[in-house]
Amino acid sequence: MKPSFDEMTASDGEIRDHYRGYARWLSNQPDDVMRARRDEAEMIFRRVGITFAVYGAQDADGQGGERLIPFDVIPRMIPKREWSEMEAGLSQRVRALNRFLHDVYHDQEILKAGIVPADQVLNNAQFRPEMMGVDVPGNVYSHIAGIDIVRAAQPDGSGSYFVLEDNLRVPSGVSYMLENRKMMMRLFPDLFSVHRVAPVAHYPDLLLETLRAVAPAGVIDPTVVVLTPGMYNSAFFEHAFLAQQMGVQLVEGQDLFVRDGFVYMRTTRGPQRVDVIYRRVDDDFLDPKAFRADSTLGCAGLLDVYRAGNITLSNAIGTGIADDKSIYPFVPKMIEFYLGEKPILNNVPTWCCREPDDLAYVLAHLEELVVKEVHGAGGYGMLVGPAASKAEIAAFREVLIALPHNYIAQPTLALSTCPTFVDSGVAPRHIDLRPFVLSGTEVQTVPGGLTRVALQDGSLVVNSSQGGGTKDTWVLEQ
């Protein structure tokens, strides 16, 4: 594998400018002190209940799969100049994706122009015909987007940012971004007096402002709720956390009902009309009358109210077509088509296995590539060629030949590394970044995002469901 770009240390061994003060501080911290801080963080996270449920998983004692996401006490730092460019690229990308969503559910100009293959959209499981012709406030479909960013070393020794994937349906992880910052300020308050770190604590206020801004026309003081599948969902902590931080009700499907063309929630003081639902429930389970009849997680009749314009869903039904991995390769062309601009952030080179030539290349280079399911998430259903056994590659080859349209492939990027405190002390570990982009009357991004870290030496899989951890992300304002 190619050498990685290290966030703190240049290839010549010099500490990068924005890390110098912190590196001096870190070199004076004994391992036992850092270990004590890490243990303190784990104790507090456990006490507060900041857990992540992994379906079907068990711990060493055979107990259920609810566990902490490991938290690393060494932050990832981004200088202001780099962040400003990344922020502009994120805004550009999300604006284009929202234009694409409006287009495919209305005039389908990009399909008629042949820029995105029509069958790849119209025959996609994530495309919702029920949304054809439905107008949503401000033409915004994805109000909350999580865009996964990676950094890879370039031949000149620099590191370039790439978009790895777009998460537009129900992106998760922002609660961990907020809790990580609170933890770092608690454990190392002195560092925040030395470093001018851009704040993130205002995210819930921005989120509520965004949700209220996209309420149905004519609603002056909208009622916002967070819809959760329930306490057994893997991200339930986040659902409850965000509702509490925004000061709105956390509801389940059974708390909602439709009457006279509007959605209401049951309260101790009687029914209350709901105007905006920040839903953390997938499309299929939102309305048993329209989608899965066996769903108990949604609200019967919700789609009719939505189509009538009497409720806003965030994110909109049907946004999944824009974060499907088979659509991802076309996003740079979307930016040019809808915005008339060149992409600020580049994609990772991608082979679409539905294309015969691409499939032939992928089959010939499986041991070098990362192959992903187009509908996959959480690090499941993928092959990391360089880390796979011959038997695993052979088995995956058979699946790929049988169902090529289900997969894309990308080169095995040497994700950048960041110093991480592990059992043996401070060591480099691979990381990515998920900034959270809010789209209402304007596009806004809190500085930074959730840095995920692959805690196993050499591993490139950062997903929490696969044992990855998280770091606080510092955007430096100087």
C-alpha positions as CSV (number, residue, x, y, z in Angstrom):
1,M,0.0,0.0,0.0
2,K,1.2,3.5,-0.7
3,P,2.5,5.6,2.2
4,S,-0.1,7.6,4.1
5,F,-0.3,11.3,4.7
6,D,0.1,11.9,8.5
7,E,-2.0,14.8,9.8
8,M,0.6,15.9,12.4
9,T,4.0,14.9,11.0
10,A,5.4,15.6,7.5
11,S,7.3,13.0,5.6
12,D,10.6,14.7,6.6
13,G,9.7,14.3,10.3
14,E,8.8,17.9,10.8
15,I,5.7,18.7,12.8
16,R,3.1,20.6,10.7
17,D,2.7,24.2,11.7
18,H,-0.9,23.9,13.1
19,Y,0.1,21.0,15.3
20,R,3.3,22.4,16.8
21,G,1.9,23.7,20.0
22,Y,-0.1,20.6,20.7
23,A,2.8,18.3,19.8
24,R,5.0,20.0,22.4
25,W,2.2,19.6,25.0
26,L,1.7,16.0,24.1
27,S,5.4,15.1,24.3
28,N,5.3,16.2,28.0
29,Q,2.3,14.0,28.9
30,P,3.2,10.7,30.6
31,D,1.3,7.6,29.2
32,D,-0.3,6.9,32.6
33,V,-1.8,10.4,32.6
34,M,-3.3,10.0,29.1
35,R,-4.5,6.5,30.0
36,A,-6.2,7.9,33.1
37,R,-7.9,10.6,31.0
38,R,-9.1,8.0,28.5
39,D,-10.5,5.8,31.3
40,E,-12.2,8.8,32.8
41,A,-13.9,9.6,29.4
42,E,-15.1,6.0,29.1
43,M,-16.5,6.1,32.6
44,I,-18.4,9.3,31.9
45,F,-19.7,8.1,28.5
46,R,-20.9,4.9,30.1
47,R,-22.6,6.7,33.0
48,V,-24.4,9.2,30.6
49,G,-25.4,6.3,28.4
50,I,-23.6,7.2,25.2
51,T,-23.8,3.8,23.5
52,F,-24.1,2.4,20.1
53,A,-26.2,-0.7,19.6
54,V,-24.8,-3.3,17.1
55,Y,-27.5,-5.7,15.9
56,G,-26.6,-9.3,16.5
57,A,-23.4,-8.5,18.3
58,Q,-22.3,-9.9,21.7
59,D,-19.6,-8.9,24.1
60,A,-17.0,-11.3,25.6
61,D,-19.6,-12.5,28.2
62,G,-22.2,-13.3,25.6
63,Q,-24.3,-10.3,26.4
64,G,-26.1,-8.0,24.0
65,G,-24.5,-5.8,21.4
66,E,-24.9,-2.4,23.0
67,R,-21.4,-0.8,23.6
68,L,-19.5,2.4,23.8
69,I,-17.9,3.9,20.7
70,P,-14.2,4.1,21.8
71,F,-13.2,7.7,22.2
72,D,-9.6,8.9,21.5
73,V,-8.2,11.7,23.6
74,I,-5.9,13.1,20.8
75,P,-7.8,15.5,18.6
76,R,-7.6,15.8,14.8
77,M,-6.7,19.4,13.8
78,I,-7.6,21.2,10.6
79,P,-6.2,24.7,9.8
80,K,-8.7,27.4,9.0
81,R,-7.6,27.7,5.3
82,E,-8.1,24.0,4.6
83,W,-11.5,24.1,6.3
84,S,-12.7,27.1,4.3
85,E,-12.0,25.3,1.1
86,M,-13.6,22.1,2.3
87,E,-16.7,24.0,3.5
88,A,-17.1,25.6,0.1
89,G,-16.9,22.2,-1.6
90,L,-19.4,20.7,0.8
91,S,-21.9,23.5,0.2
92,Q,-21.4,23.1,-3.6
93,R,-21.9,19.4,-3.5
94,V,-25.1,19.4,-1.3
95,R,-26.6,22.2,-3.4
96,A,-26.1,20.1,-6.5
97,L,-27.5,16.9,-4.9
98,N,-30.6,18.8,-3.8
99,R,-31.0,20.1,-7.4
100,F,-30.6,16.5,-8.6
101,L,-33.3,15.3,-6.2
102,H,-35.8,17.9,-7.3
103,D,-35.0,17.2,-11.0
104,V,-35.4,13.4,-10.8
105,Y,-38.8,13.8,-9.1
106,H,-40.0,16.5,-11.6
107,D,-38.7,17.2,-15.1
108,Q,-35.8,14.7,-15.1
109,E,-33.7,17.0,-17.3
110,I,-30.4,15.3,-16.3
111,L,-31.8,11.9,-17.4
112,K,-33.0,13.3,-20.7
113,A,-29.6,14.8,-21.3
114,G,-28.0,11.3,-20.8
115,I,-25.7,12.5,-18.1
116,V,-27.1,10.0,-15.6
117,P,-28.4,6.8,-17.1
118,A,-32.2,6.8,-16.7
119,D,-32.5,3.1,-15.9
120,Q,-30.0,3.5,-13.1
121,V,-32.3,6.0,-11.4
122,L,-35.8,4.8,-12.4
123,N,-35.1,1.1,-11.7
124,N,-33.3,1.8,-8.5
125,A,-34.8,0.5,-5.2
126,Q,-34.1,3.9,-3.6
127,F,-36.1,5.8,-6.2
128,R,-39.7,6.6,-4.9
129,P,-42.2,7.0,-7.7
130,E,-44.6,8.3,-5.0
131,M,-42.6,11.5,-4.9
132,M,-43.0,12.4,-8.6
133,G,-44.4,15.9,-8.9
134,V,-44.3,16.5,-5.1
135,D,-43.1,19.9,-4.3
136,V,-41.2,20.4,-1.0
137,P,-40.4,23.7,0.7
138,G,-37.5,25.5,-0.9
139,N,-36.9,22.5,-3.1
140,V,-34.7,21.1,-0.3
141,Y,-34.8,17.3,0.0
142,S,-31.8,16.7,2.2
143,H,-31.8,19.1,5.1
144,I,-29.2,17.2,7.0
145,A,-26.3,15.6,5.0
146,G,-23.3,13.7,6.3
147,I,-20.5,13.8,3.6
148,D,-17.7,11.4,4.3
149,I,-14.3,12.9,3.5
150,V,-10.9,11.2,3.3
151,R,-7.4,12.5,2.7
152,A,-4.8,10.7,0.7
153,A,-1.2,11.3,0.1
154,Q,-0.1,12.8,-3.2
155,P,3.2,12.3,-5.1
156,D,4.5,15.7,-3.9
157,G,4.0,14.7,-0.3
158,S,0.8,16.8,0.2
159,G,-2.5,15.4,1.2
160,S,-5.7,15.9,-0.9
161,Y,-9.2,15.7,0.3
162,F,-11.7,13.4,-1.5
163,V,-15.4,12.7,-1.0
164,L,-15.8,9.0,-0.2
165,E,-19.6,8.9,-0.1
166,D,-22.7,11.0,0.5
167,N,-25.2,10.2,3.3
168,L,-28.5,11.9,2.6
169,R,-31.1,9.7,4.1
170,V,-30.7,9.6,7.9
171,P,-27.0,10.4,8.5
172,S,-25.9,9.7,12.1
173,G,-23.0,10.6,14.3
174,V,-23.5,14.3,15.0
175,S,-24.3,13.6,18.7
176,Y,-20.8,12.0,19.1
177,M,-19.3,15.1,17.5
178,L,-20.9,17.3,20.2
179,E,-20.2,14.9,23.1
180,N,-16.6,14.5,22.0
181,R,-16.1,18.3,22.2
182,K,-17.7,18.5,25.7
183,M,-15.4,15.6,26.8
184,M,-12.2,17.3,25.6
185,M,-13.1,20.6,27.2
186,R,-13.7,18.7,30.5
187,L,-10.5,16.6,30.3
188,F,-8.1,19.2,28.9
189,P,-9.5,22.7,29.5
190,D,-6.0,24.2,29.4
191,L,-5.7,23.3,25.7
192,F,-8.7,25.4,24.8
193,S,-7.1,28.5,26.3
194,V,-4.0,28.0,24.1
195,H,-5.7,26.9,20.8
196,R,-8.5,28.9,19.2
197,V,-10.8,26.1,18.3
198,A,-14.0,26.9,16.4
199,P,-17.1,26.0,18.4
200,V,-19.6,23.3,17.5
201,A,-22.0,23.5,20.5
202,H,-24.4,25.7,18.4
203,Y,-25.2,22.8,16.1
204,P,-28.6,22.0,17.8
205,D,-29.6,25.6,17.4
206,L,-28.7,25.6,13.7
207,L,-30.5,22.3,13.2
208,L,-33.7,23.6,14.8
209,E,-33.4,26.9,12.8
210,T,-33.1,24.8,9.6
211,L,-36.1,22.6,10.4
212,R,-38.3,25.5,11.3
213,A,-37.3,27.3,8.1
214,V,-38.7,24.5,6.0
215,A,-42.1,24.2,7.6
216,P,-45.1,24.1,5.3
217,A,-46.2,27.4,3.7
218,G,-48.2,29.7,6.0
219,V,-47.1,28.1,9.3
220,I,-45.8,30.9,11.6
221,D,-44.7,29.0,14.7
222,P,-44.0,25.4,13.5
223,T,-44.1,22.4,15.9
224,V,-41.0,20.2,15.3
225,V,-40.6,16.6,16.5
226,V,-37.9,13.9,16.2
227,L,-39.3,10.6,15.0
228,T,-37.4,7.6,16.3
229,P,-37.9,3.8,15.6
230,G,-37.5,3.4,19.4
231,M,-35.0,2.6,22.1
232,Y,-33.6,-0.5,20.4
233,N,-32.4,1.4,17.3
234,S,-28.6,1.6,17.1
235,A,-28.6,5.4,17.1
236,F,-31.4,5.9,19.8
237,F,-29.0,7.8,22.0
238,E,-28.6,10.4,19.2
239,H,-32.3,10.7,18.6
240,A,-33.0,11.4,22.3
241,F,-30.0,13.7,22.6
242,L,-30.9,15.9,19.6
243,A,-34.6,16.2,20.7
244,Q,-33.4,17.2,24.1
245,Q,-30.9,19.7,22.8
246,M,-33.4,21.3,20.5
247,G,-36.1,21.3,23.1
248,V,-38.6,19.4,21.0
249,Q,-40.6,16.2,21.5
250,L,-39.1,12.8,20.8
251,V,-41.9,10.6,19.3
252,E,-42.5,7.1,18.0
253,G,-44.9,6.2,15.3
254,Q,-47.6,5.3,17.8
255,D,-47.5,8.8,19.1
256,L,-48.6,10.2,15.8
257,F,-51.9,10.1,13.8
258,V,-53.5,11.7,10.8
259,R,-56.8,13.5,10.9
260,D,-58.4,15.8,8.3
261,G,-55.2,16.0,6.2
262,F,-52.8,16.9,9.0
263,V,-50.5,15.1,11.4
264,Y,-51.0,15.2,15.1
265,M,-49.2,13.9,18.1
266,R,-50.9,12.6,21.2
267,T,-50.1,14.7,24.3
268,T,-51.5,14.7,27.9
269,R,-53.3,17.9,26.9
270,G,-54.9,16.4,23.8
271,P,-53.8,16.3,20.1
272,Q,-51.2,18.8,18.9
273,R,-50.6,19.5,15.3
274,V,-47.1,18.7,14.0
275,D,-45.5,20.7,11.1
276,V,-42.0,19.3,10.7
277,I,-40.8,15.7,11.4
278,Y,-37.1,15.1,11.7
279,R,-37.4,11.5,11.0
280,R,-34.8,8.9,11.9
281,V,-36.9,6.1,10.3
282,D,-36.2,4.7,6.8
283,D,-38.6,5.3,3.9
284,D,-40.0,1.8,3.9
285,F,-41.2,2.1,7.5
286,L,-42.7,5.6,7.4
287,D,-46.2,4.9,6.3
288,P,-47.8,1.3,6.4
289,K,-50.5,2.5,4.0
290,A,-48.0,3.5,1.4
291,F,-44.9,1.3,1.9
292,R,-44.4,-1.7,4.2
293,A,-47.8,-2.7,5.5
294,D,-46.2,-4.6,8.4
295,S,-44.4,-1.5,9.8
296,T,-45.3,-0.3,13.3
297,L,-42.6,2.4,13.2
298,G,-44.4,5.1,11.1
299,C,-47.7,6.8,10.9
300,A,-50.5,5.6,8.7
301,G,-51.6,8.2,6.1
302,L,-48.4,10.2,6.4
303,L,-47.6,10.1,2.7
304,D,-51.0,11.7,1.8
305,V,-50.4,14.6,4.2
306,Y,-46.9,15.0,2.8
307,R,-48.0,15.0,-0.8
308,A,-50.7,17.6,0.2
309,G,-47.9,19.9,1.6
310,N,-49.2,19.9,5.1
311,I,-46.1,18.3,6.8
312,T,-42.4,18.6,6.1
313,L,-40.2,15.5,6.4
314,S,-36.6,15.9,7.0
315,N,-35.0,14.4,5.1
316,A,-37.5,14.0,2.3
317,I,-38.8,10.7,1.2
318,G,-36.8,9.5,-1.8
319,T,-33.5,11.1,-0.9
320,G,-31.8,7.7,-1.0
321,I,-31.5,7.8,-4.7
322,A,-28.9,10.6,-4.3
323,D,-26.7,8.7,-1.8
324,D,-26.9,5.4,-3.6
325,K,-23.3,4.4,-4.3
326,S,-24.1,3.7,-8.0
327,I,-25.1,7.4,-8.4
328,Y,-22.1,8.7,-6.5
329,P,-19.8,8.6,-9.6
330,F,-22.1,11.1,-11.4
331,V,-22.0,13.8,-8.7
332,P,-19.2,15.8,-10.3
333,K,-21.2,15.9,-13.5
334,M,-24.3,17.1,-11.5
335,I,-22.3,20.0,-10.1
336,E,-21.4,21.1,-13.7
337,F,-24.9,20.4,-15.0
338,Y,-26.9,22.2,-12.3
339,L,-24.4,24.8,-11.0
340,G,-22.2,25.4,-14.0
341,E,-19.1,25.0,-11.8
342,K,-16.2,22.7,-11.5
343,P,-16.2,20.5,-8.4
344,I,-14.2,21.9,-5.5
345,L,-14.0,18.4,-3.8
346,N,-13.1,15.5,-6.1
347,N,-14.6,12.0,-5.9
348,V,-12.5,8.9,-5.4
349,P,-12.0,7.1,-8.7
350,T,-14.8,4.5,-9.0
351,W,-15.6,1.5,-11.2
352,C,-19.3,0.7,-11.7
353,C,-19.5,-3.1,-11.9
354,R,-22.7,-2.9,-13.9
355,E,-20.6,-1.8,-16.8
356,P,-18.9,-4.8,-18.5
357,D,-15.5,-3.1,-18.9
358,D,-15.5,-1.9,-15.3
359,L,-16.5,-5.3,-14.1
360,A,-13.7,-7.0,-16.1
361,Y,-11.1,-4.6,-14.5
362,V,-12.4,-5.1,-11.0
363,L,-12.4,-8.9,-11.4
364,A,-8.8,-8.8,-12.6
365,H,-7.7,-6.6,-9.6
366,L,-9.8,-7.7,-6.7
367,E,-6.9,-8.1,-4.4
368,E,-6.0,-4.4,-4.9
369,L,-9.5,-2.8,-4.6
370,V,-12.3,-2.0,-2.1
371,V,-15.6,-3.3,-3.4
372,K,-18.8,-2.0,-1.8
373,E,-22.5,-2.8,-2.1
374,V,-24.4,0.1,-3.7
375,H,-27.0,0.1,-0.9
376,G,-24.6,-1.0,1.8
377,A,-23.7,1.0,5.0
378,G,-21.8,0.6,8.2
379,G,-18.9,-1.2,6.6
380,Y,-21.0,-4.3,5.9
381,G,-21.1,-6.2,2.6
382,M,-17.7,-5.0,1.4
383,L,-14.4,-6.5,0.4
384,V,-11.1,-4.8,1.3
385,G,-8.9,-6.6,-1.2
386,P,-5.4,-6.1,0.4
387,A,-6.7,-7.3,3.7
388,A,-8.8,-10.3,2.4
389,S,-7.7,-13.9,2.2
390,K,-7.6,-15.8,-1.1
391,A,-10.7,-17.7,0.0
392,E,-12.6,-14.5,0.8
393,I,-11.6,-13.0,-2.6
394,A,-12.7,-16.2,-4.4
395,A,-16.1,-16.2,-2.6
396,F,-16.6,-12.5,-3.3
397,R,-15.7,-13.0,-7.0
398,E,-18.7,-15.4,-7.4
399,V,-21.1,-12.9,-5.8
400,L,-19.8,-10.1,-8.0
401,I,-20.2,-12.2,-11.2
402,A,-23.7,-13.1,-10.2
403,L,-24.8,-9.6,-9.1
404,P,-22.5,-7.0,-10.7
405,H,-25.1,-4.2,-10.6
406,N,-25.0,-4.4,-6.8
407,Y,-21.4,-3.3,-6.5
408,I,-18.9,-0.5,-7.1
409,A,-15.2,-0.6,-6.6
410,Q,-12.6,1.9,-5.6
411,P,-8.8,1.9,-5.2
412,T,-7.5,1.1,-1.7
413,L,-6.7,4.6,-0.6
414,A,-4.0,5.1,2.0
415,L,-6.3,7.1,4.3
416,S,-4.4,9.8,6.2
417,T,-3.2,8.9,9.7
418,C,-3.5,10.8,13.0
419,P,-1.7,10.2,16.3
420,T,-4.0,8.1,18.4
421,F,-3.6,6.9,22.0
422,V,-3.8,3.1,22.0
423,D,-2.8,0.5,24.5
424,S,0.8,0.7,23.5
425,G,0.9,4.5,23.7
426,V,0.7,7.1,20.9
427,A,0.6,5.6,17.4
428,P,-0.7,6.6,13.9
429,R,-4.1,5.3,13.0
430,H,-6.2,5.8,9.8
431,I,-9.1,8.3,9.9
432,D,-11.9,9.9,7.9
433,L,-14.2,12.8,8.5
434,R,-18.0,13.3,8.4
435,P,-18.9,17.0,8.4
436,F,-22.7,17.7,8.8
437,V,-24.2,20.1,6.2
438,L,-27.6,21.8,7.0
439,S,-29.7,23.1,4.2
440,G,-32.7,25.3,4.8
441,T,-33.0,28.9,3.6
442,E,-29.2,28.7,3.4
443,V,-26.5,26.0,3.5
444,Q,-24.6,25.9,6.8
445,T,-21.9,23.7,8.3
446,V,-20.5,23.7,11.8
447,P,-16.7,23.7,11.7
448,G,-15.3,20.2,11.7
449,G,-17.5,17.2,12.1
450,L,-17.0,13.6,13.3
451,T,-13.6,12.2,12.9
452,R,-13.7,8.4,12.9
453,V,-10.6,6.3,13.5
454,A,-9.7,2.7,12.7
455,L,-8.2,1.6,16.0
456,Q,-6.6,-1.6,14.7
457,D,-3.1,-1.1,13.4
458,G,-3.2,-1.0,9.6
459,S,-7.0,-1.2,9.4
460,L,-8.8,1.1,7.0
461,V,-12.3,0.4,8.3
462,V,-13.4,3.3,10.6
463,N,-17.1,2.4,11.0
464,S,-18.3,2.3,14.5
465,S,-20.2,-0.9,13.7
466,Q,-16.9,-2.5,12.8
467,G,-15.0,-1.5,16.0
468,G,-13.9,2.0,14.9
469,G,-13.6,4.9,17.4
470,T,-14.0,8.7,17.2
471,K,-12.0,11.8,17.9
472,D,-12.7,15.4,18.5
473,T,-12.2,17.5,15.4
474,W,-10.6,20.9,15.9
475,V,-10.9,23.6,13.2
476,L,-8.3,26.2,14.2
477,E,-9.4,29.8,13.8
478,Q,-5.9,31.2,13.5
